[in-house]
Each structure stands twice: as structure tokens, then as C-alpha cells.
């Protein structure tokens, strides 16, 4: 993973010192909350319903074991003993005291971490494929390019105060594991007819009040021109993006208002003006960044007989292997996804003790590196088959061995009304109740692959638009109701879910989801996946079963 140089170290230390002075002025009453707000947001500090919340950047979701241990220290010393991993591959601490936040930033800086660009109208944390460098279907390691974008965008003077926040995702694999079509800019690595590697550029995706699937504006962009083309897109947005209406200030609205062709023409014209200049990436700089992400030296191995025997002897281990292991580029190895979604648990939460356990397991079995997924889980990317059973036993001891990745209890959920002052309804208790309801491992496996996402308000931090089943909390005269959508997807066939019908009350959500699942089981064909059934049959059978009407 990327290691700081002298400039990086000095930069984060100076930024932490600057914020310490700003906090001191706020505590002394020299700054009002309104004056302090833009300063704290530039350092990832939010004011939520009950307390401040600090969002810490985890660039492209990659952590060292030492960094994970430091997050555990912060959780234990300055919070309430846990942290919350987010869909942006970051971590949030929900209960820090304002007076302690400068010490937290100093502690983060000691392990090459910070909270910059996790908030505000800037380019947010760039996300990447959590299987980068290990996936069998990878073209190139997407983290290399996410790091290049991070260095270019950090405090970029032209893009520090954009019309709205701006999100970029990069995938370097054939499979889309980063929801690139639901980002302001999504980048997919491609090979052209000459076997050259470049990027497909997708612009204008997003969720929130106006969910839109992004549009490809350039089929192939040579790698050396990545930054100049991104600069052209951002300049076009910064110039033309609306600043008169908060809800219409995202690039997806600009694209919709100008039209794809006119927007693309504007970007291409700006790119022609600046391409070939200082933003052209030199090959030696690309190689320098790549060196930080050189994969560990792994020795290919034949299928491990002890591993196969352990699966036969231990049904729980076999179930975990079926759902939580993924193909590795090197034979005899596996990519392991660690679920942060135990039955009845809070999606994305990990205790300090669990963070330390994951750090220890990463050191023992995965070269000291951990990844965060946008589904709010963790990944150990380079594990030998021969070590998987011992690893699983360690996860069992840490209560991290839930076998549900990609299944109905692998729920994405925002903090909702339990924490967020923008929320209309609770999301966490709904997720807990649904996961308890679908806690039978045999039933969950029989239902098969499915995504269920929950948001506590229309801002869609829980990605409900992109869930096969989406649940949106709404307020009806002071009471919590939940709107259900079906057929959303964030993968290659990205789709916005369709509203099933009238919203249901809080006490009826689990029953409604059960109704949807039972309808699916009744009308599926063979081993047909849930999303395929919805696409084949439409939402009417589900609507009729739930509401008794078409």
C-alpha cells in the first residue's frame, strides 16, 4: 500500500495543528458554530443529532494492520469502543468530544491517516475495488489509479469549493465491484483493439433525490491522459453546475439539463485545450506509484487436501467458504470477505476488540493488509487455502464468521435517525430486525444472492435505490414509514429500483420483506436469482401479493 513521503507527513501534521487552533478558538467562544462549521467539515467533523461524528479517510479502502490497530485505540480511548465502516470505504466515530478531536487527528497522522476530504463540497474519498491486486478477473490494480487521483485532487485549489460533493470510483476488473455507474465519475479499465489499457469514463451517476445511472462519455481514454480528462470534466462542472439550488447542484442534474451530447462536447473542448500539458502522466510516475502496490510474492499451489477435508467435516466452515471466499489470481489462494453483519447486529460496526483481531489475522494470514468494501464489510485479499480453516477459527472467536456475503442478511444501512439529523426514520433497527428474521442459514442459502439496502432518508446514504430490495424511511405526520423498491442493482446492469407501492409502517417492514421473498420463492424458475426473477416477471406479482391489487 502507499507509504507517505516527507511531504505527506508534514502535510497531515500541519493540517492537524491548524485544526487544533480552530477547535481552541471554538471552545473559547471566539468562533460561532456557523463560523466553525466550514472549518470542521474540511476536517471530516460533523455535528449529528446527539454528538459530533468524525469521518476518517481510508483511501481506496486499504488499511495496514498498524492502522487498523490505531483505529481500535481511537475507538476505545475517545469513542464508545467501536467504529462504523461506511459505503465510501471510510470509518466513522460517532461519539468523539470536540475537545478530543485534535488529539485524534494527531494520533491518525502518526500512522499515515487523516480526515481530509471526507466531507464538504470537494472530491471525496476515491473508492476502488476491494479485491484489487488479487482478483482473478483483474486488468490492473485500480488502487494505483485511485492513489494518483487522490494526490491530484487533495486540496486542488480549483475544486475545493465545488457546487456539491463529488464522488469518483475506479474499477480495474471485468466485474464491477465499485458501483461505478452510481458515481459522479466512474472509471472502468478497458483494453482496446490494440490491447492497450485505458479507461471507460462514465459521468453523471448518483442516488439521492434524483437517482440516475451514469452515462459513458468516452469509451476509451489512454492512461496517460487520465488527470487532464478528469480536470476537463471537473472544470466543466465547476463552471456550469448550478449553485442556486442545493438539490440541483450535482453533476447528474447538469448532465440531464444540458444533454449528454452537449456536455460531452464541452468536456472534449476543454480537454483539447489542456491535454498534452503538465497533467500528462509520465510513465516513470505511474511506475513509482505502482511500486507501492506490488502484490506480495505468492507461490501457486495445488488444491489443499486439508482444506477440502475441513469443509467436509465442518458444515459451518463449508457454508462460510461458499459465501465468503472469492477467486484469487494465484492458484491455492483465496480472497476472504469478513462479514460485519452478524444476525441482529448493526451493519458496518466493529468493536475495538474486533478491529484488533482482524489486524492480528491480517498479519498472520494476509501480509498485514485489510480492505474495506462499499458493502460495509472487510477483506483479507491474499490468504492461502491451507490457512483458511485456522483463519475461520480466529474469526469465530472474534464473532466475525457470519456466512452471509451477498445474501439477504448482508444488509447495507445508513445510521438513520439513531444518529443523523437529516434522517426521517430509523435504519439500524430495521436492518437488525430483518437480519434476525432471516437468520436461518439454510433458508438464507436457499433464497440465494440478493442485496437489501436501507436508507433513513432520501439522501440515500444506504444506497436503497441500488438494492435488489430497497427500503427508504419516510416521515408521515411524525411517524416512521418505509417505501419499498424492487429491481435496483449496482453491478454491470446498474438499475434504479422501482417503487412497489404505498409505504408501510415501521412494524410492517419485516412482514413486507417476508412477503416479497415468499413471492419470489413461489414464482422463481429453478435456481433463478431474485434480481433475474424481478426482471423477468416485473413488480406486479410482488405488488399483488403485498397489496392485493395490481
C-alpha positions in Angstrom: 0.0 0.0 0.0 1.0 3.6 -0.4 3.6 4.9 2.1 3.9 8.6 3.0 6.9 10.6 2.0 8.3 13.6 3.9 5.8 15.9 2.2 2.8 13.8 3.1 3.9 13.5 6.8 4.4 17.3 7.1 1.1 18.0 5.3 -1.1 15.9 7.7 0.8 17.2 10.8 0.4 20.8 9.8 -3.3 20.3 9.0 -3.9 18.7 12.4 -2.1 21.6 14.1 -4.2 24.1 12.2 -7.4 22.3 13.3 -6.2 22.3 16.9 -6.1 26.1 16.9 -9.5 26.3 15.3 -11.0 24.0 17.9 -9.4 26.0 20.7 -11.0 29.2 19.2 -14.4 27.5 19.1 -14.2 26.2 22.7 -13.1 29.7 23.8 -16.2 31.2 22.1 -14.1 33.1 19.6 -15.9 31.3 16.7 -19.6 30.7 16.5 -20.9 27.3 15.4 -21.7 28.8 12.0 -18.2 30.2 11.6 -16.7 26.9 12.8 -18.8 24.7 10.6 -16.8 25.0 7.3 -13.6 24.6 9.2 -14.7 21.3 10.9 -16.2 19.9 7.7 -12.9 20.4 6.0 -11.5 18.0 8.6 -14.3 15.4 8.5 -16.1 16.5 11.6 -19.9 16.6 11.5 -22.4 17.6 14.1 -25.1 15.0 14.3 -28.2 14.5 16.5 -26.5 13.8 19.7 -22.8 14.4 19.3 -20.0 15.2 16.9 -19.1 12.5 14.3 -15.6 12.2 12.9 -15.3 10.5 9.5 -11.8 9.2 8.8 -10.5 8.7 5.3 -9.4 5.2 4.2 -8.2 6.0 0.7 -9.5 3.3 -1.8 -10.4 1.3 1.3 -6.9 0.0 2.0 -5.6 -0.3 5.6 -2.4 -1.7 7.1 -2.7 -3.8 10.3 -1.0 -1.0 12.2 -3.6 1.5 11.0 -6.4 -0.9 12.0 -5.0 -1.2 15.5 -4.8 2.6 15.7 -8.5 2.8 14.8 -9.1 0.4 17.6 -7.2 2.6 20.0 -9.2 5.7 18.9 -12.5 3.7 19.4 -11.5 2.6 22.9 -9.9 5.9 24.1 -12.0 8.6 22.5 -15.3 7.0 21.5 -17.5 4.2 22.8 -15.5 1.2 21.8 -16.5 0.8 18.2 -16.3 2.3 14.8 -18.7 2.3 11.8 -17.3 1.3 8.3 -19.2 3.2 5.5 -20.2 2.7 1.9 -17.4 5.2 0.9 -14.8 2.7 2.4 -14.2 5.1 5.3 -14.8 4.7 9.0 -16.9 6.9 11.3 -16.6 7.5 15.0 -20.0 8.6 16.4 -19.2 9.9 19.8 -16.0 11.9 20.0 -15.8 15.0 22.1 -14.9 18.2 20.3 -12.0 18.9 22.7 -10.5 15.5 21.8 -10.7 15.7 18.0 -7.2 17.4 17.6 -5.7 14.6 19.6 -7.5 12.0 17.4 -6.1 13.7 14.2 -2.6 13.7 15.7 -3.0 10.0 16.5 -4.1 9.3 13.0 -1.2 11.3 11.5 1.2 9.0 13.4 0.0 6.1 11.2 -0.4 8.0 7.9 -4.1 8.7 8.2 -6.3 11.8 8.3 -9.9 13.0 7.8 -9.3 15.4 4.9 -11.9 15.4 2.1 -14.4 13.1 3.9 -16.8 16.0 3.9 -17.8 19.2 2.2 -18.2 20.2 -1.5 -15.0 18.7 -2.7 -13.7 15.5 -4.3 -14.4 12.9 -1.6 -12.5 9.7 -0.8 -11.9 7.9 -4.1 -13.1 4.3 -3.9 -11.7 1.2 -5.6 -12.3 -2.5 -6.0 -11.6 -4.1 -2.6 -10.3 -7.2 -4.5 -7.6 -5.0 -6.3 -4.3 -6.8 -6.9 -5.8 -10.2 -6.1 -8.9 -10.7 -8.3 -8.7 -13.4 -11.0 -10.6 -11.1 -13.4 -8.5 -8.0 -12.9 -7.0 -6.0 -15.8 -4.9 -3.7 -13.5 -4.9 -2.7 -9.8 -7.4 0.1 -9.5 -5.8 1.4 -6.3 -2.8 2.7 -8.3 -5.2 5.0 -10.2 -7.2 5.9 -7.1 -4.0 7.0 -5.4 -2.9 9.1 -8.4 -6.4 10.7 -8.4 -6.0 11.3 -4.6 -2.7 13.1 -5.0 -4.0 15.2 -7.8 -7.3 16.1 -6.1 -6.2 16.7 -2.5 -6.8 20.4 -1.8 -6.9 21.1 -5.5 -7.5 24.9 -5.5 -10.0 24.8 -8.3 -12.1 22.0 -6.8 -12.1 22.8 -3.1 -15.5 24.5 -3.2 -17.4 22.7 -5.9 -21.2 23.2 -6.3 -21.7 20.0 -4.3 -19.7 17.0 -3.1 -18.1 14.9 -5.8 -17.5 11.2 -5.8 -15.2 9.1 -8.0 -14.9 5.3 -8.2 -12.4 3.2 -10.1 -12.5 -0.5 -11.1 -9.8 -2.4 -12.8 -11.6 -5.7 -13.2 -14.1 -7.2 -15.6 -16.7 -7.3 -12.8 -18.0 -4.0 -11.5 -17.5 -4.2 -7.7 -17.4 -0.5 -7.1 -20.8 0.7 -8.3 -19.1 2.9 -10.9 -22.4 3.7 -12.6 -23.7 5.4 -9.5 -20.9 7.9 -9.1 -20.3 11.4 -10.4 -17.4 9.9 -12.3 -17.0 6.1 -12.7 -13.8 4.8 -14.3 -13.6 1.3 -15.7 -10.3 -0.1 -17.0 -10.6 -1.4 -20.6 -8.5 -2.9 -23.3 -8.9 -1.5 -26.8 -8.5 -3.3 -30.1 -4.7 -2.8 -29.9 -4.6 -4.4 -26.5 -3.8 -1.1 -24.9 -5.2 -0.4 -21.4 -7.2 2.7 -20.7 -10.4 3.9 -19.1 -14.1 4.0 -20.0 -15.3 7.3 -18.5 -18.8 7.2 -17.0 -20.3 10.5 -15.8 -23.5 11.7 -14.1 -24.5 8.8 -11.9 -25.8 9.2 -8.4 -28.6 8.4 -6.0 -30.4 10.7 -3.6 -33.5 12.7 -4.6 -32.8 12.0 -8.3 -31.3 8.6 -8.8 -29.6 8.3 -12.2 -27.4 5.7 -13.8 -24.3 7.3 -15.2 -23.6 7.7 -18.9 -20.4 6.8 -20.8 -19.0 9.9 -22.4 -15.7 8.4 -23.6 -15.3 4.7 -24.4 -11.5 4.7 -24.2 -9.2 7.1 -22.6 -5.4 6.4 -22.7 -4.0 6.1 -19.2 -1.5 9.0 -19.5 -4.4 11.4 -20.1 -6.5 10.4 -17.1 -5.8 13.5 -15.0 -6.2 16.0 -17.8 -9.6 14.4 -18.8 -10.8 14.4 -15.2 -9.7 18.1 -14.9 -11.8 18.9 -18.0 -14.8 17.2 -16.5 -14.4 18.9 -13.2 -13.8 22.3 -14.8 -17.0 21.9 -16.9 -19.0 21.0 -13.8 -17.4 23.8 -11.7 -18.3 26.4 -14.5 -21.8 25.2 -15.4 -23.0 23.4 -12.3 -25.9 25.1 -10.5 -25.2 26.9 -7.3 -28.7 28.4 -6.8 -30.4 25.2 -5.7 -28.7 22.7 -3.4 -30.8 19.9 -4.8 -29.9 20.6 -8.4 -26.2 21.2 -7.9 -24.9 17.7 -8.7 -23.3 16.9 -12.0 -26.0 14.4 -12.8 -28.5 17.3 -12.9 -26.2 19.3 -15.1 -25.8 16.4 -17.5 -29.6 15.9 -17.6 -30.2 19.6 -18.3 -27.5 20.2 -20.9 -27.9 16.8 -22.6 -25.2 14.2 -22.9 -24.0 15.3 -26.3 -23.7 19.0 -25.3 -22.0 18.1 -22.0 -19.6 15.7 -23.7 -18.7 18.3 -26.4 -18.0 20.9 -23.6 -15.7 18.4 -21.8 -13.9 17.4 -25.0 -13.3 21.0 -26.0 -11.8 21.8 -22.6 -9.7 18.6 -22.7 -8.3 19.6 -26.2 -7.3 22.9 -24.7 -5.4 21.4 -21.7 -4.3 17.9 -22.9 -0.6 17.3 -23.5 0.4 19.7 -20.8 1.6 19.3 -17.2 -1.2 16.9 -16.4 0.0 14.3 -18.8 1.2 11.4 -16.6 4.8 10.4 -17.2 5.4 6.7 -17.3 8.0 6.8 -14.5 5.5 8.4 -12.2 3.0 5.7 -12.9 5.7 3.1 -12.2 6.6 4.9 -9.0 3.0 4.7 -7.7 2.6 1.1 -9.0 5.6 0.1 -6.9 3.7 0.9 -3.7 1.0 -1.7 -4.7 3.3 -4.5 -5.9 1.4 -7.7 -4.9 3.0 -10.0 -2.4 5.1 -12.9 -3.7 2.7 -15.8 -3.6 3.5 -19.3 -4.6 0.9 -21.1 -6.7 -0.3 -24.3 -5.0 -2.4 -27.3 -5.8 -5.8 -27.6 -4.1 -5.1 -28.2 -0.4 -6.4 -31.5 0.8 -6.7 -30.5 4.5 -8.8 -27.5 3.3 -11.1 -29.9 1.4 -11.3 -32.2 4.4 -12.2 -29.4 6.8 -15.1 -28.4 4.6 -16.4 -31.9 4.6 -16.0 -32.2 8.4 -17.3 -28.8 9.4 -20.6 -27.7 7.8 -20.4 -24.2 9.3 -16.9 -23.8 7.7 -18.2 -25.1 4.4 -21.1 -22.6 4.4 -18.7 -19.8 5.2 -16.4 -20.9 2.3 -19.4 -20.9 -0.1 -20.4 -17.3 0.7 -17.3 -15.5 1.9 -14.5 -16.8 -0.4 -13.7 -15.4 -3.9 -11.4 -16.4 -6.7 -7.8 -15.3 -6.4 -5.4 -14.7 -9.3 -2.9 -17.2 -7.8 -4.0 -20.9 -7.5 -4.1 -22.2 -4.0 -5.2 -18.8 -2.5 -8.5 -17.1 -1.8 -9.9 -13.6 -1.3 -11.7 -13.6 2.1 -14.6 -11.2 2.8 -15.2 -10.8 6.6 -18.9 -10.0 7.3 -19.7 -7.1 9.6 -23.3 -8.2 9.5 -24.0 -10.7 12.3 -27.6 -11.7 13.0 -29.2 -8.7 14.8 -26.0 -6.6 14.5 -25.5 -3.1 13.2 -24.3 -3.3 9.6 -20.7 -2.0 9.3 -20.0 -1.7 13.0 -16.8 -3.3 14.5 -15.7 -3.2 18.1 -12.2 -2.2 19.1 -11.5 -5.8 20.0 -12.7 -7.0 16.6 -10.5 -4.4 14.8 -7.5 -5.7 16.7 -8.5 -9.3 16.0 -8.7 -8.5 12.2 -5.3 -6.8 12.4 -3.8 -9.9 14.0 -5.3 -12.2 11.5 -4.2 -9.9 8.6 -0.6 -10.1 9.9 -0.8 -13.9 10.2 -2.6 -14.7 7.0 -2.7 -11.8 4.6 0.5 -9.9 4.6 -0.7 -7.3 7.1 -3.3 -5.6 4.8 -7.0 -5.1 5.2 -9.6 -3.7 2.7 -12.9 -2.1 3.3 -15.8 -2.8 0.9 -18.6 -0.4 -0.1 -21.0 -3.0 1.2 -19.5 -2.2 4.7 -17.5 -5.4 5.2 -13.8 -6.1 5.4 -11.5 -8.1 3.1 -8.3 -10.1 3.5 -7.1 -10.3 -0.1 -4.2 -12.9 -0.1 -4.9 -15.9 2.0 -3.5 -19.4 1.4 -6.1 -22.2 1.1 -4.0 -24.1 3.7 -4.6 -21.3 6.2 -8.4 -20.8 5.7 -9.6 -23.1 8.4 -7.3 -21.6 11.0 -8.3 -18.1 9.9 -12.0 -19.1 10.1 -11.5 -20.3 13.7 -10.0 -16.9 14.6 -13.0 -15.2 13.0 -15.3 -17.4 15.0 -13.5 -16.4 18.2 -13.9 -12.8 17.3 -17.6 -13.2 16.3 -16.8 -12.3 12.8 -17.5 -15.6 11.0 -21.0 -14.9 9.7 -21.5 -16.7 6.4 -23.7 -14.3 4.6 -21.8 -12.3 2.0 -24.1 -11.4 -0.9 -27.1 -12.9 0.9 -30.2 -11.3 2.3 -28.7 -10.5 5.8 -25.7 -8.8 4.2 -27.5 -5.5 4.6 -26.2 -2.1 3.7 -27.7 0.5 6.1 -27.0 4.1 6.9 -27.0 5.4 10.5 -30.5 6.8 10.1 -32.4 8.6 12.7 -30.4 7.0 15.5 -27.6 9.4 14.7 -28.2 11.6 11.6 -30.0 14.9 11.8 -31.0 14.6 8.2 -32.9 11.3 8.6 -36.6 10.9 8.6 -36.7 7.4 10.0 -34.5 4.8 11.7 -32.5 2.4 9.5 -30.4 0.4 12.0 -33.3 -1.2 14.0 -35.0 -2.2 10.7 -31.8 -3.8 9.5 -31.4 -5.6 12.8 -35.0 -6.9 12.7 -34.7 -8.1 9.1 -31.4 -9.9 9.8 -32.9 -11.7 12.8 -35.9 -12.7 10.8 -33.6 -14.2 8.1 -31.2 -15.9 10.5 -31.7 -19.5 9.4 -28.6 -20.3 7.4 -30.4 -22.9 5.3 -33.1 -20.5 4.3 -30.7 -17.7 3.5 -28.7 -20.0 1.2 -31.9 -21.2 -0.4 -33.0 -17.7 -1.1 -29.7 -17.1 -2.8 -27.8 -14.0 -3.9 -29.7 -10.8 -3.1 -28.9 -7.2 -2.0 -31.0 -5.4 0.6 -30.2 -1.8 1.2 -31.8 0.6 3.7 -31.7 4.5 3.9 -33.2 6.6 6.6 -33.9 9.5 4.2 -34.0 10.5 0.5 -30.2 11.3 0.5 -29.7 7.5 0.0 -26.6 7.0 2.1 -27.8 3.4 2.4 -27.9 3.0 -1.4 -31.5 1.9 -1.3 -32.0 2.8 -5.0 -29.4 0.2 -6.0 -30.6 -2.7 -3.8 -32.4 -5.6 -5.3 -34.7 -4.8 -2.4 -34.5 -1.1 -1.3 -36.1 0.3 1.8 -36.4 4.1 2.2 -37.5 5.7 5.5 -40.1 8.5 5.2 -41.9 10.7 7.7 -45.7 10.7 7.7 -47.0 13.2 10.2 -44.3 12.3 12.7 -44.5 8.6 12.2 -41.9 6.3 10.5 -43.0 4.7 7.3 -40.9 2.8 4.7 -41.1 2.8 1.0 -40.0 -0.4 -0.7 -38.4 -0.6 -4.2 -37.5 -3.7 -6.2 -35.1 -4.4 -9.0 -32.3 -2.0 -8.3 -28.7 -3.1 -9.0 -25.2 -1.5 -8.7 -23.3 -4.0 -10.9 -22.7 -4.1 -14.7 -26.5 -4.0 -15.3 -27.0 -0.9 -13.0 -30.6 -0.1 -12.5 -32.7 2.2 -10.2 -35.2 0.2 -8.2 -39.0 0.7 -8.9 -41.3 1.7 -6.1 -43.5 -1.3 -5.2 -46.4 0.7 -3.7 -47.5 2.7 -0.7 -45.1 2.9 2.2 -45.6 0.5 5.1 -45.4 1.4 8.8 -42.3 0.5 10.9 -44.0 -2.5 12.4 -44.8 -3.8 9.0 -41.4 -3.7 7.3 -40.3 -7.2 8.2 -43.6 -8.7 7.2 -43.4 -6.8 3.8 -39.9 -8.1 3.1 -41.0 -11.6 4.1 -43.9 -11.3 1.6 -41.6 -10.2 -1.2 -39.2 -13.1 -0.5 -42.1 -15.6 -0.3 -43.5 -14.3 -3.6 -40.0 -14.8 -5.2 -39.8 -18.3 -3.9 -43.2 -19.1 -5.4 -42.5 -17.7 -8.9 -38.8 -18.3 -9.4 -37.8 -20.7 -12.1 -35.3 -23.3 -11.0 -32.2 -21.6 -9.4 -33.1 -18.2 -10.8 -31.7 -15.4 -8.8 -34.0 -12.8 -7.1 -32.9 -10.0 -9.4 -33.5 -12.2 -12.5 -37.0 -13.1 -11.3 -37.9 -9.5 -10.8 -36.5 -8.6 -14.3 -38.4 -11.4 -15.9 -41.7 -11.1 -14.0 -41.8 -7.4 -13.3 -43.0 -6.0 -10.0 -46.7 -6.7 -10.4 -46.7 -10.2 -8.9 -44.9 -8.7 -5.8 -47.3 -5.8 -5.7 -50.3 -8.0 -5.9 -49.0 -10.3 -3.2 -48.3 -7.4 -0.8 -51.2 -5.1 -1.5 -53.8 -7.4 -3.0 -54.0 -5.3 -6.2 -52.3 -4.6 -9.4 
